[in-house]
Amino acid sequence: MRSVASLFLVLAATGCVVVSGCDKRKPEINGLGPYRFGKTTRAQLQSGVCQPTELTDGRKATWCFALPPIKVGQRTAEVDAYFLGTDPPLLAENPTDEQRKARKDELEKLPLIELQLKVRGCVEAELEQWLRKGYGGADPDSKGTRQYWHNSFMFMMAEIPSEPGRCIVHLLPASETAEITRLKSK
């Protein structure tokens, strides 16, 4: 009886190979570099300058710029990140550990809602090649200088170029439907 049970377990474990082929899909991309939608929060930034801002739909947000650059193909891109909500007040000159922890806990509540890459000296073909390599072919509804990519986690729009010698790439979580619609209608 044990040998039949053992055989069943072996067949069950390998059954996906025999029956379905166990199609292992690549995990879907949910961000770029250290920035991941659904994971990255304002608390994780260790550098840059952050200021309050208001989104076009009236929500309060925090805009962070002067962040470490990201390599995009052969070029370097400036990074701006937007987080939903506003930073809590800065701490006093000599904060207690409890005050530091409380502020960090508040910053953890501010999720990443947009990442912008500003590629200066942009070579359009080079950027398109980098995007295709990392994200696959652009969506069929792409038009003109606007190329779109999306999956179940995020939407990306590349303005190639946004102005001469400069390209901008916007990455947003798929949940930001109003902002995605605004970008597409620009």
Summary of the structure (lengths in Angstrom):
residues: 186
radius of gyration: 21.8
end to end distance: 68.7
largest distance: 74.8
contacts: 493
relative contact order: 0.15
helix: 29%
strand: 34%
